[in-house]
Amino acid sequence: MSKTAMQMVAEAQASVTAISPADAKPLIAAGAVVLDIRDSSEIAASGKVKGALAINRGLLEFKADSTLPSHEPALQKDRTVILYCASGGRAWLAGKTLKDMGFTDVRNMGGFKGWVEAGGDVEKT
């Protein structure tokens, strides 16, 4: 049976915890890794959460898999991972992917705009 994109997002929402930017700030201070999964052109136009790793959603599995040479060392299965994109949809899908890969604490902060509106620190790339 085929699924629509929105059905896939709904399934992802059932397995990944949503958090607000205010909820994310103490987690980040405690060592959570923050992933910006937007395209590089989006990040170049607006910046990203200060300290966030920029990993395009299309490369996520290859950066998250510790058996591959392309693995990003900051991505550890027992470390809290906070994802965001432009509006939250890609972050939901990426979060489910990480959960499927065995990551235990994955959170969706939603969209970058919410972080900015909450006064979160931003860095330009």
C-alpha positions, 0 to 999 in steps of 0.5 A, spaced: 500 500 500 502 506 498 503 512 502 502 520 501 507 524 504 503 527 509 501 520 512 509 518 512 509 525 517 503 523 521 507 516 522 513 520 524 510 524 529 507 518 533 514 516 534 518 522 535 517 527 541 516 534 539 519 540 543 519 547 543 525 552 542 524 553 550 525 546 551 531 545 547 535 550 550 537 546 556 538 540 552 543 544 548 546 546 554 547 539 557 550 537 550 544 535 545 547 535 538 542 539 534 541 538 526 539 542 521 537 538 515 535 544 511 539 544 504 545 548 504 542 554 500 536 555 505 542 555 511 546 560 507 540 565 506 538 565 514 543 562 518 543 556 523 542 555 530 549 556 533 553 550 534 548 546 530 551 541 525 548 542 518 547 535 515 542 535 509 536 530 510 538 526 503 545 524 507 542 523 514 543 516 514 550 516 511 552 521 516 548 517 522 551 510 520 557 509 525 559 503 520 561 508 514 567 512 513 562 518 512 559 517 519 559 524 523 562 522 530 557 527 534 551 522 532 551 517 537 545 513 538 545 514 546 546 522 545 540 526 545 538 529 538 534 535 536 532 536 529 529 542 525 528 544 518 524 550 515 517 548 518 518 541 521 516 536 516 523 534 514 525 534 521 519 529 523 521 524 517 529 525 519 527 523 526 523 517 524 529 515 520 534 516 526 529 512 531 529 506 526 536 506 526 536 505 533 537 512 536 534 513 543 532 520 544 530 524 538 526 530 538 523 535 533 524 542 534 520 544 528 522 550 524 528 555 524 523 561 524 520 558 531 528 558 534 529 565 531 522 568 534 524 565 541 531 569 541 535 563 540 542 564 538 544 564 530 550 563 526 551 565 519 555 560 515 
